[in-house]
Amino acid sequence: MSESREPDARFKTALQVVGIVGMVGMLSMVFHKGFVDMAALWQQHDGADFLAALARYVLRNLAG
């Protein structure tokens, strides 16, 4: 690798690291929200009613 391209390669690598850290952060927030929402549904609905409530929740939230 030539001397003039080395800073560009380091900059690209640093941006990739920042991007990966950001993606991990966003995915952890999504999974945390899903876990908390499922826990709240679990407390509100017992037994087989939980699965129906979970299905309604997922279908209701597909549209955004």
Summary of the structure (lengths in Angstrom):
residues: 64
radius of gyration: 21.1
end to end distance: 47.1
largest distance: 65.4
contacts: 122
relative contact order: 0.07
helix: 83%
strand: 0%
